[in-house]
Amino acid sequence: MKTIRLILCCGLISSSLLSQTNEGRRFFPSSVGNKWRWYDQNSLSTFDTEITHDSTGPDGSLYLFYDGATGPHLRIDTLNHVYTYLTGWESILWYNLDAANGDTFLTWNDQFKVVVSVWNSSVFGIPTIFKQFTWYSFPTNIWYGTQYLARDFGLVESHAIIGPVDQTVTGCIIDGIGFGTLAGLVDHSRPSHTALYQNYPNPFNPSTVISYQLSVISRAVITIYNALGREVRTLVDGMMPKGHHRVIWDGRDRKGNLMPSGVYLCQFQAGPFIAVRKMLMMR
C-alpha cells in the first residue's frame, strides 16, 4: 500500500512567524466536535478520533476528552504545553506548541523532542504551516518517533518505533468545516443527544468543572446535593441553547460557605432527561 502523504510542497520559513502564543495554539485545534479520520498503514484500516467534551481546570488548563472517555486524554496549559496521559493519571509533556525550529524540550526523564523543521505546505489543498516534532531517547539519541502538526488541522501524521507505527489523517471536521475524505465521518459539534459528563478534576479541592450537552434548546437544572441527599446549591436553572456547556462549582453552598470534604452528588435535569454523577471533595 502506498504511503499517503499530506505534505505537498515545502519552503522553510522564519521561526519568528510562530512566536506568538495564539499562533502556537492554532497548531492544536481543540473545539468540542472536532474529529479526525485516520488511516493505519500497517493494518490497512481506518479509525476515527473525536473531542467529545472538555473542561477547564482552576489553573486555566483545558482538559480534552476523546471518544466519550471519562478521563482526559490531553491537557493544554496556559503556556501552550500539551500533556498526554500515558500512565494512569500522570501527565507527560507531549508538545510545546510555541516551540520554534530547533527548540528542544524533555518529555520523560530519559526522552526528549526536537522541532526539526518548520515549513510552508498544504493540507487538503489548504495552505498552512507544518511543524515536525521528532522524539529521541536521552542520552543515547535513539529515534522513537516523528509527528507532524499542521496549523489549523492539528496532528496529521505520526510515525513511531513502537505502538501505532504509521498513521495519517485522510479527513477531518474542524470547527464544523469538513476537509478531505469524509465518508461516514459525522459532525458531532452539535450534539444529537443530551448528556452529563463526569466532573473534572475528581477528586477536587475546592473547585471542579461540570460539563454537559443538550440536543435541543431546553431548560437545564444542575443541583448539588450532599451524601445525605440534602440540597447544597443550584448551579444552573434556566433555558439553555443546544450544544456543549460547562459550569464551575467552587465547593460552596448557596450562602457562600465552603463545604467540608466528602461525597457530593451532581444532578442534571433537562426535560425528561435526568442524570446523576458522584463527586469527591478532598480538602
Buried (B, 14 or more C-beta within 10 A) or exposed (E): EEEBEBBEEEEEBEBEEBEEEEBBBBBBBBBBBBBBBBBBBEEEEBEBBBBBBBBBBBEEBBBBBBEEBEEBBBBBBEEBBBBBBEEEEEBBBBBBBBBBBEBEBEBEEEBBBBBEBBBBBBBBEBEBBBBBBBBBBBEEEEEBBBBBBBBBBBBBBBBBEEEBBBBBBBBBBBEEEBBBBBEEBEBBBEBEEBBBBBBBBBEBEBBBBBBBBBBEEBEBBBBBBBEEEEEBBEBBEEEBEBBBBBBBBEBBBEEEEEBEEEEBBBBBBBEEBEBEBEBBBEE
